[in-house]
């Protein structure tokens, strides 16, 4: 009963209750709820999505890279900032800009190149399984064709470009995520 009385007499309690209920029905981070899939998603896929969406929202919605265009000459002349501070700010936001450019522009092209890099089957090859064989009891068995049969080259040759692009995407994703985490202290406006 005492809590109920506090709810009606304490303006902070009313405000807190209001914002908790409102936040449940109208999320404040709607951009984040759009990135997280409504189906199951492994954490190894979810973490990059969230980090990349965080940087994209910071740059596009909050105009977070405006520090790169700032004119620091007046503040420097007045002694409010040092040249080391300006260099550090420009380096930090430059790294975030590079990560943003990778996420928005380069990653999609790399992913498309990766998807197109899978080897093509030789003409006349229709399936990945060899013709089924039957044993004496009439049981059917079939096995997969080799890469030489399907593609005319070894597995290493057939998937060399695919593996190279996959490793490149993984490395660039890791670099972008490390940049975001390293500079998380500046992701506010």
N, C-alpha and C positions, 0 to 999 in steps of 0.2 A: 504494500500500500504506500509505503514511504517513497519508493521509486516512482510510482505513478504520480504522486503529488509533486515530486521533483521535476518530472517530465513537463508538467503544466506550469510550474512556477519558475523553472530555470530556463532562461532563453538559450543558453549554450546547449543544454540537453535537447531542446526542441529543434534547434538548428542542426545538431549532430544527427538526430533521428531523421530529419527531413533529407539531409544530404546523403545519408546511407540508403534510404529508400529510393531517392532519385537516382543515385549512382548505380543501383541495381537495375533499374529499368532503362535508364539513359546513360550508358557508360561514357565517362569523360575521355577515355582513350579509344574512341571508336576506330581509329586507324589501326590500332593493334588488334582489335577483335576481328577486323576484316582480313588480317594476315594469317591468323591462327585458323587452321582448317577445322571444320566441325566434325570431321572423321578422325580416326586414330592417325597419329603422326609420331614417328620416332623422334627422340630428342636430338639426334644427330642431324635431322632435317629441320626441326623446329627452331633450334638455337640460331642457325644462320638466317632463317626467315625473319625472326624477331629482331636480331641485330641489324640486318640490312634495312628492314622497315623503319627501325628507329632512326637510322642515319638519313634515309630518304625523307622521312617526315620532318626531321630537323632542318634539312636543307631546303625542301620545297615549301613546307607550310610555315615554318618559323623563320625562314630566310636566315639561317644560321651561319652562312659563309660570308656575311656582309663585312666581317672584319678584314677580309682580303682586299676589299675596295676602299677601306678607310684611309683617310689622309692623317697621318700621325705627326706631321710637321709642327703644328701648333702645340700639341702636348709635349713633344720632344723639346721644342724651343723654350717652353715654360718650365721645363724640368719636372713635369708630372709623371713622365715615363722615361725609361732608359732605352737605349738602342738594343740592349740585350733582351729586354721585355718585348719590344716590337719584333725582333728576329724570332723569338720563341713563339709569339702569337702567329706570325706569318708561317712558320714551319708547321705548327700544329694544325692550323686551318688548311694549309696546303696539303698535308697528309690526308685530312678528312675529305678534301675535294677530290684527291686522287682515288680514294676508296669509293666515294660517291660515283665518280665517272666509271669506275670498273663495274659497280653494281648496276647502274642504270644503262650503260651502253655496251661495254665490252663483254660482260658475262653472258648476255643473251646470244651474242654472236659466237662466243666460244662454245656455248651449249648447243647451238644449232650445228656448228662444225663437228662437234662430238657426235651428235645424233646422225649426221650424214657420213661419218667416217667408218661405220660398220661395213665389213666387206660384202660385196655383192656376189650372189651365187653365179656359178658358171651357167651358160645357156644349156637348157635341157635338164637341169636339176630342179626338181619341183618340191621335194620334201627334204627334211633333215634326217629321216630314218631310211635305212637300207630296206630292201625287200624282205618281208617277213619270212621266216623259215619255220617249218614244223618238225617236231621230233617224232619218234616212233609212236608215242602215245597220242599224237595229234595236238599237242600244246603249241601254241603260236609264240614265237619269240622274235623280237626285232631289236636292233641296236642302231645307235646313231652313226651316221656317216662321218668319216674323218674330214678334217679341214682340207686335205688334199683333194678329196672327192668333191666336196662342196664348193671350194673356192679356188682350187688349183695351186695352193701354196700352204706352207706350214701354219700352225696356229700363231706362232710368234710373228710371222710376216703378215698374216691376215689381220691381226689385231694390234699391230705396232702403233699405228696412228691413233687408234681409239684409246689405247692405254696412255699414249703421250698426252693427248688432250685431256683425258681424265685426271692425270697427275697434275697437269698445268692448272686446271680448274680448281682442284683441291688446294694447291699451293696458293693460288691467288685468293681463294675464299678465306684461307687461314690468315693470309696477310691482311686482308680487309677487316676480318673480325678482330684481329689483334690491334689494328689501328683504332677501331671503334672502342674497344675495351681500354686501351692505353689512354685515350683522350676522352673518356666518359665524363670527366669533370667539366668539360666545356660544352656539353650537349644541353645547354639551357640558354634561353634568350630573355 
